[in-house]
Amino acid sequence: MLSSVQVGYISAAIFFIAVVHTFSARHFLRLEKRYPRFKALWHVLGEIEFGFGFWGCILLVFLAVAVAPSNAADYLMSRDFTEPLFVFVILVIASSRPIINVTRMLVSALERTVPLHRNIRNYFLLLSFVPLTGSFITEPAAMMLAALLLRDRYFLRPVPEPMKYFTFAVLLVNVSIGGVLTPYAAPPILMVAKTWGWGFGFMIFNFGLKAIPAVLINAALVTAIYRKVLVNLGDAEDAAVKPVEVPALIKFIHLAFLVLCVFFSHYPVILIAIVLAFFGFTRAYKRFQSPLLVREGAFVAFFLAGLVVLGGMQSWWLSPILVALDSTKLFLGSIVLTAFVDNAALTYLGSQVEGLSDIAKYVLVAGAVTGGGLTVIANAPNPAGFAILQRTFAGGSINPIMLFLFALVPTCIAAVFFFFL
């Protein structure tokens, strides 16, 4: 039987393999054409959210074989999977057509209050207001809505390629920092809020008041740079921005499901009951629905569940590192690590460390959300934005280096607000 030290080393190795898998997931998609016989396998392994869940299962198998089946079962039962379940439930509900339509109506209402050219005000709101709604309808839902509207109103039209990269970079950064007004909408916040006792008031005063001006400045900057391009495009009319009419009562019921989900976010049995009731309701009124993001929600939940399994055995090496760093180094290190490790993974690992000061907790999470727009794997909603927009770029794909370079400016602006204010 292996010693606890050996188990710790192997669990750390599996964790780092999961990180490498996540960062290189797209390479598996290339194997689909080379080895079509295993096309389904390569496609699943190529899903960015699949990596941590898959290697979490590998860790459990290792514990069962190398230690004892009872040991693996006891470890699994000791983990708390409430957060992954909550993310699945709220993503499915928040991305439904009635909720999306309500958000679109709010954007249209705000548009009419801004005395600027229609394209300028719409573009600005899609990069500012919609990311901030991610604090309420969840970051993945905000990313999906903003990416769809940007694609149909601007990216499919003759705009410069640098504008696409800068726009998408600002969207990624703003979604990452725009979801911090509440403790449930951003995965990196959700993974620590319960453990550290961060509630609505704490998030608003410590994160929200810094995120809002950063989001607005980022959006205003890119809007000002490309204002002439936006004006010359003329009015953009498209079917995507004309929501299918949904009765007010249906919208109200969907909002009620969303509120119940948030209110009972720490009660897994009630969450299961809510989502089952929601599935029944949407089935009964199918004509007012668009396809629910069940698959996408399940993959994100699987990612977070794998993170819970893998992360629970990493505190032995992470704790000395985090405790030894001062606030400045921890903040900058968190930003850099987020580019290579999903920010929810980083903050969850931090929550497993005992003895972190309140300042260390803040700078760790602040750095994680600040760096959430640097790469595709830096934040859980990013892959959804890539999937929606990548075909509109030259060659049908997004250059990750170019995107990283364009994301440096909005990331630095966010860093100034979160660290110095």
C-alpha positions as CSV (number, residue, x, y, z in Angstrom):
1,M,0.0,0.0,0.0
2,L,1.3,3.5,-0.9
3,S,2.1,6.0,1.8
4,S,0.2,9.3,2.2
5,V,3.3,11.1,0.8
6,Q,3.4,8.9,-2.3
7,V,-0.3,9.4,-2.8
8,G,0.2,13.2,-2.5
9,Y,2.9,13.2,-5.1
10,I,0.8,11.1,-7.6
11,S,-2.3,13.2,-7.0
12,A,-0.2,16.4,-7.7
13,A,1.1,14.7,-10.9
14,I,-2.5,13.9,-12.0
15,F,-3.5,17.5,-11.3
16,F,-0.8,19.0,-13.5
17,I,-1.6,16.5,-16.3
18,A,-5.2,17.8,-16.1
19,V,-3.9,21.4,-16.4
20,V,-1.8,20.4,-19.5
21,H,-4.8,18.6,-20.9
22,T,-7.0,21.6,-20.5
23,F,-4.5,23.9,-22.1
24,S,-4.0,21.6,-25.1
25,A,-7.5,20.3,-25.4
26,R,-7.9,21.7,-29.0
27,H,-5.1,19.5,-30.2
28,F,-7.3,16.5,-29.7
29,L,-9.8,17.9,-32.2
30,R,-7.1,17.6,-34.9
31,L,-6.9,13.8,-34.3
32,E,-10.6,13.5,-35.4
33,K,-9.5,13.6,-39.1
34,R,-6.4,11.6,-38.6
35,Y,-8.1,8.8,-36.7
36,P,-11.8,9.0,-37.7
37,R,-12.5,5.6,-36.1
38,F,-12.2,7.2,-32.7
39,K,-13.7,10.5,-33.7
40,A,-16.2,10.6,-30.8
41,L,-13.4,10.0,-28.2
42,W,-11.1,12.7,-29.7
43,H,-14.1,15.2,-29.8
44,V,-14.9,14.6,-26.1
45,L,-11.3,14.9,-25.0
46,G,-11.1,18.1,-27.1
47,E,-13.7,19.8,-24.9
48,I,-11.9,22.2,-22.7
49,E,-14.3,21.7,-19.8
50,F,-13.8,17.9,-19.9
51,G,-10.2,17.7,-18.8
52,F,-10.5,18.2,-15.0
53,G,-13.6,16.0,-14.7
54,F,-11.8,13.2,-16.7
55,W,-8.7,13.3,-14.6
56,G,-10.7,13.6,-11.4
57,C,-12.2,10.2,-12.3
58,I,-8.6,8.9,-13.0
59,L,-7.6,10.0,-9.5
60,L,-10.5,8.1,-8.0
61,V,-9.6,5.0,-9.9
62,F,-6.0,5.3,-8.8
63,L,-7.1,5.6,-5.1
64,A,-9.4,2.6,-5.5
65,V,-6.7,0.4,-7.0
66,A,-3.5,1.6,-5.3
67,V,-5.0,2.2,-1.8
68,A,-8.4,0.7,-1.3
69,P,-11.9,1.0,-2.9
70,S,-13.3,2.2,0.5
71,N,-10.6,5.0,0.6
72,A,-11.7,6.3,-2.8
73,A,-15.4,6.1,-1.8
74,D,-14.7,7.9,1.5
75,Y,-12.8,10.6,-0.2
76,L,-15.5,11.2,-2.8
77,M,-18.2,11.4,-0.1
78,S,-16.1,13.9,1.8
79,R,-16.2,16.4,-1.1
80,D,-18.9,19.1,-1.4
81,F,-20.4,19.2,-5.0
82,T,-23.0,21.9,-4.2
83,E,-21.2,24.5,-6.3
84,P,-21.0,22.4,-9.5
85,L,-24.6,21.5,-9.2
86,F,-25.6,25.1,-8.7
87,V,-23.6,26.2,-11.8
88,F,-25.4,23.6,-13.9
89,V,-28.9,24.6,-12.6
90,I,-28.4,28.3,-12.9
91,L,-26.7,28.1,-16.3
92,V,-29.6,26.2,-17.8
93,I,-32.2,28.5,-16.3
94,A,-30.4,31.8,-17.0
95,S,-29.7,31.0,-20.6
96,S,-33.3,30.2,-21.5
97,R,-35.1,32.3,-24.1
98,P,-37.3,34.3,-21.7
99,I,-34.3,35.4,-19.5
100,I,-32.3,36.3,-22.6
101,N,-35.2,38.3,-24.0
102,V,-35.5,40.2,-20.7
103,T,-31.8,41.1,-20.9
104,R,-32.1,42.2,-24.5
105,M,-35.1,44.4,-23.7
106,L,-33.0,46.1,-20.9
107,V,-30.2,46.7,-23.4
108,S,-32.7,48.3,-25.9
109,A,-34.2,50.4,-23.2
110,L,-30.8,51.7,-22.1
111,E,-29.9,52.4,-25.8
112,R,-32.7,54.9,-26.0
113,T,-31.3,57.0,-23.1
114,V,-27.8,57.5,-24.7
115,P,-27.7,60.4,-27.1
116,L,-25.1,58.9,-29.5
117,H,-25.1,57.1,-32.8
118,R,-27.0,53.9,-32.6
119,N,-24.0,51.6,-33.4
120,I,-21.8,53.4,-30.9
121,R,-24.2,53.1,-28.0
122,N,-25.2,49.6,-28.8
123,Y,-21.6,48.5,-29.1
124,F,-20.7,50.2,-25.8
125,L,-23.6,48.5,-24.0
126,L,-22.8,45.1,-25.3
127,L,-19.3,45.4,-23.9
128,S,-20.3,47.0,-20.6
129,F,-23.9,46.5,-19.5
130,V,-24.2,42.9,-20.7
131,P,-21.0,41.7,-19.0
132,L,-22.2,43.3,-15.8
133,T,-25.5,41.4,-16.0
134,G,-23.3,38.4,-15.7
135,S,-23.4,39.0,-12.0
136,F,-27.1,38.1,-12.0
137,I,-27.7,35.8,-15.0
138,T,-24.3,34.2,-14.6
139,E,-21.1,34.8,-16.6
140,P,-21.7,32.0,-19.2
141,A,-25.1,33.4,-20.0
142,A,-23.8,37.0,-20.3
143,M,-20.9,35.7,-22.6
144,M,-23.3,33.8,-24.8
145,L,-25.7,36.8,-25.2
146,A,-23.0,39.4,-25.8
147,A,-21.1,37.2,-28.3
148,L,-24.2,36.4,-30.3
149,L,-25.2,40.1,-30.6
150,L,-21.7,41.2,-31.4
151,R,-21.4,38.5,-34.1
152,D,-24.6,39.4,-35.8
153,R,-24.4,43.2,-35.5
154,Y,-20.7,43.7,-36.1
155,F,-18.4,40.7,-36.7
156,L,-20.3,39.5,-39.8
157,R,-19.9,42.9,-41.3
158,P,-16.8,44.5,-42.9
159,V,-14.9,45.6,-39.9
160,P,-11.1,45.6,-39.5
161,E,-9.5,42.4,-38.1
162,P,-7.8,44.3,-35.2
163,M,-11.2,45.6,-34.2
164,K,-12.5,42.0,-33.8
165,Y,-9.5,41.0,-31.7
166,F,-9.7,44.1,-29.4
167,T,-13.5,43.8,-29.1
168,F,-13.3,40.1,-28.2
169,A,-10.4,40.7,-25.7
170,V,-12.4,43.5,-23.9
171,L,-15.4,41.2,-23.8
172,L,-13.5,38.4,-22.2
173,V,-11.9,40.6,-19.6
174,N,-15.2,42.5,-18.9
175,V,-17.2,39.2,-18.5
176,S,-14.5,37.9,-16.1
177,I,-14.6,41.0,-13.8
178,G,-18.3,41.9,-14.5
179,G,-19.5,38.8,-12.6
180,V,-18.1,39.8,-9.2
181,L,-21.0,41.9,-8.0
182,T,-22.6,38.8,-6.5
183,P,-21.2,35.7,-4.8
184,Y,-22.8,33.1,-7.2
185,A,-22.4,34.2,-10.8
186,A,-18.6,33.9,-11.4
187,P,-17.1,30.4,-11.0
188,P,-13.9,31.7,-9.3
189,I,-16.1,33.5,-6.7
190,L,-18.6,30.7,-6.3
191,M,-15.8,28.2,-5.5
192,V,-14.7,30.3,-2.4
193,A,-17.7,32.4,-1.3
194,K,-19.2,29.8,1.0
195,T,-15.9,28.7,2.5
196,W,-14.8,32.2,3.2
197,G,-18.2,33.6,4.1
198,W,-18.3,36.2,1.3
199,G,-21.9,37.4,0.9
200,F,-23.6,40.0,-1.4
201,G,-22.6,43.0,0.7
202,F,-18.9,41.9,0.8
203,M,-18.8,41.4,-3.0
204,I,-20.4,44.7,-3.8
205,F,-18.1,46.8,-1.6
206,N,-14.9,44.9,-2.1
207,F,-15.2,43.9,-5.7
208,G,-18.2,45.4,-7.4
209,L,-17.3,49.1,-6.8
210,K,-14.0,48.4,-8.5
211,A,-15.2,46.2,-11.3
212,I,-17.9,48.6,-12.6
213,P,-15.6,51.5,-13.5
214,A,-13.0,49.1,-14.9
215,V,-15.7,47.6,-17.2
216,L,-17.0,51.0,-18.3
217,I,-13.5,52.3,-19.0
218,N,-12.5,49.2,-21.0
219,A,-15.7,49.4,-23.1
220,A,-15.4,53.2,-23.6
221,L,-11.7,52.8,-24.7
222,V,-12.4,50.3,-27.5
223,T,-15.6,52.2,-28.5
224,A,-13.6,55.5,-28.8
225,I,-10.9,53.9,-30.9
226,Y,-13.3,52.4,-33.4
227,R,-16.1,55.0,-33.3
228,K,-15.5,56.0,-37.0
229,V,-15.8,52.4,-38.1
230,L,-19.0,52.0,-36.1
231,V,-20.6,55.2,-37.6
232,N,-19.6,54.2,-41.2
233,L,-21.3,50.8,-40.8
234,G,-24.7,52.4,-40.7
235,D,-27.7,50.9,-38.8
236,A,-27.3,47.2,-38.2
237,E,-30.6,45.3,-38.5
238,D,-30.6,41.6,-37.8
239,A,-33.0,38.9,-36.8
240,A,-30.9,38.0,-33.8
241,V,-31.7,41.2,-32.0
242,K,-35.5,40.9,-32.5
243,P,-36.5,38.5,-29.7
244,V,-39.3,36.1,-30.3
245,E,-42.3,37.4,-28.3
246,V,-42.7,35.6,-25.0
247,P,-45.7,36.3,-22.7
248,A,-44.9,38.4,-19.6
249,L,-46.2,35.6,-17.3
250,I,-43.7,33.2,-18.8
251,K,-40.9,35.7,-18.3
252,F,-42.0,36.3,-14.7
253,I,-42.0,32.5,-14.0
254,H,-38.5,32.1,-15.4
255,L,-37.2,35.0,-13.3
256,A,-38.9,33.3,-10.3
257,F,-37.0,30.1,-11.0
258,L,-33.8,32.1,-11.2
259,V,-34.4,33.8,-7.9
260,L,-35.3,30.5,-6.2
261,C,-32.1,29.0,-7.5
262,V,-30.0,31.8,-6.0
263,F,-31.9,31.8,-2.7
264,F,-31.4,28.0,-2.3
265,S,-27.9,27.9,-3.8
266,H,-26.5,26.0,-0.8
267,Y,-29.2,23.3,-0.7
268,P,-28.5,20.6,-3.3
269,V,-31.7,18.7,-2.8
270,I,-33.8,21.8,-3.4
271,L,-31.7,22.7,-6.4
272,I,-32.4,19.4,-8.0
273,A,-36.1,19.9,-7.3
274,I,-36.0,23.4,-8.9
275,V,-34.3,22.2,-12.1
276,L,-36.6,19.2,-12.5
277,A,-39.6,21.6,-12.1
278,F,-38.0,23.9,-14.6
279,F,-37.6,21.1,-17.1
280,G,-41.2,20.2,-16.7
281,F,-42.4,23.8,-17.2
282,T,-40.3,24.4,-20.3
283,R,-41.6,21.1,-21.7
284,A,-45.2,22.2,-21.2
285,Y,-44.5,25.6,-22.8
286,K,-42.0,24.5,-25.4
287,R,-43.1,27.0,-28.1
288,F,-41.7,29.8,-25.9
289,Q,-38.3,28.2,-25.5
290,S,-35.0,27.9,-27.4
291,P,-32.8,24.8,-26.9
292,L,-31.6,24.7,-23.3
293,L,-27.9,24.7,-22.6
294,V,-28.1,21.3,-20.8
295,R,-25.0,19.9,-22.5
296,E,-22.9,23.1,-22.0
297,G,-24.0,23.3,-18.3
298,A,-23.2,19.6,-17.7
299,F,-19.7,20.1,-19.1
300,V,-19.0,23.1,-17.0
301,A,-20.4,21.3,-13.9
302,F,-18.2,18.3,-14.7
303,F,-15.2,20.5,-15.0
304,L,-15.9,22.1,-11.5
305,A,-16.7,18.7,-10.0
306,G,-13.3,17.4,-11.3
307,L,-11.7,20.4,-9.8
308,V,-13.3,19.7,-6.4
309,V,-11.9,16.1,-6.5
310,L,-8.4,17.0,-7.7
311,G,-8.1,20.2,-5.7
312,G,-8.9,18.6,-2.4
313,M,-5.5,16.9,-2.4
314,Q,-3.2,19.8,-3.5
315,S,-3.0,21.9,-0.4
316,W,0.2,20.2,0.8
317,W,2.3,21.9,-1.9
318,L,0.2,25.0,-2.6
319,S,-0.2,26.2,1.0
320,P,3.5,27.0,1.6
321,I,3.7,28.9,-1.7
322,L,0.6,31.1,-1.1
323,V,1.6,31.8,2.6
324,A,5.1,32.8,1.6
325,L,4.1,35.4,-1.0
326,D,3.4,39.0,-0.2
327,S,0.2,40.7,-1.5
328,T,1.9,42.2,-4.6
329,K,3.6,39.0,-5.7
330,L,0.4,37.0,-4.9
331,F,-1.7,39.4,-7.0
332,L,0.6,39.3,-10.0
333,G,1.2,35.6,-9.7
334,S,-2.5,34.9,-9.6
335,I,-3.0,36.9,-12.9
336,V,-0.2,35.0,-14.6
337,L,-1.3,31.5,-13.4
338,T,-4.9,32.2,-14.5
339,A,-3.7,32.4,-18.1
340,F,-2.6,28.7,-17.8
341,V,-5.0,27.4,-15.2
342,D,-8.7,28.2,-15.1
343,N,-9.3,30.9,-12.5
344,A,-11.9,28.8,-10.7
345,A,-9.3,26.1,-10.3
346,L,-6.9,28.7,-8.8
347,T,-9.3,30.1,-6.3
348,Y,-10.6,26.7,-5.3
349,L,-7.1,25.6,-4.5
350,G,-6.6,28.8,-2.5
351,S,-9.7,27.9,-0.5
352,Q,-8.1,24.7,0.6
353,V,-5.2,26.5,2.2
354,E,-5.5,27.2,5.9
355,G,-4.2,30.3,7.5
356,L,-4.6,32.7,4.5
357,S,-5.0,36.3,5.7
358,D,-8.0,38.3,4.5
359,I,-5.7,40.4,2.3
360,A,-4.2,37.3,0.7
361,K,-7.7,35.9,0.0
362,Y,-8.7,39.2,-1.7
363,V,-5.6,39.6,-3.9
364,L,-5.7,35.9,-4.9
365,V,-9.3,36.2,-6.1
366,A,-8.8,39.7,-7.5
367,G,-5.9,38.5,-9.6
368,A,-7.8,35.4,-10.8
369,V,-10.7,37.5,-12.1
370,T,-8.4,40.1,-13.6
371,G,-6.5,37.6,-15.7
372,G,-9.7,35.8,-16.8
373,G,-9.6,37.2,-20.3
374,L,-6.0,36.4,-21.3
375,T,-6.6,32.9,-22.8
376,V,-9.4,30.6,-23.7
377,I,-9.0,28.5,-20.6
378,A,-8.5,31.4,-18.2
379,N,-12.3,31.6,-17.4
380,A,-15.0,29.0,-17.7
381,P,-17.3,31.1,-20.1
382,N,-14.5,31.9,-22.5
383,P,-14.9,28.7,-24.7
384,A,-18.5,29.7,-25.4
385,G,-17.4,33.0,-26.8
386,F,-14.7,31.3,-28.9
387,A,-17.2,28.8,-30.3
388,I,-19.6,31.6,-31.3
389,L,-17.1,34.1,-32.8
390,Q,-14.2,32.1,-34.2
391,R,-15.7,31.6,-37.6
392,T,-16.0,35.3,-38.1
393,F,-12.2,35.8,-37.9
394,A,-9.7,35.4,-40.8
395,G,-9.2,31.8,-41.5
396,G,-12.1,30.7,-39.4
397,S,-10.0,30.6,-36.2
398,I,-8.8,33.0,-33.5
399,N,-5.0,33.5,-33.0
400,P,-4.4,33.0,-29.3
401,I,-1.3,35.1,-29.3
402,M,-3.0,38.0,-30.9
403,L,-5.9,37.8,-28.5
404,F,-3.5,37.6,-25.6
405,L,-1.7,40.8,-26.7
406,F,-4.9,42.7,-27.2
407,A,-6.2,41.5,-23.8
408,L,-3.2,43.0,-22.0
409,V,-4.6,46.6,-22.1
410,P,-8.0,45.9,-20.6
411,T,-6.3,43.4,-18.1
412,C,-3.9,46.2,-16.9
413,I,-6.8,48.6,-16.5
414,A,-8.7,46.0,-14.4
415,A,-5.5,45.3,-12.4
416,V,-5.2,49.0,-11.5
417,F,-8.7,49.2,-10.1
418,F,-8.5,45.9,-8.1
419,F,-5.1,46.4,-6.6
420,F,-4.7,50.2,-6.0
421,L,-8.3,51.3,-5.2
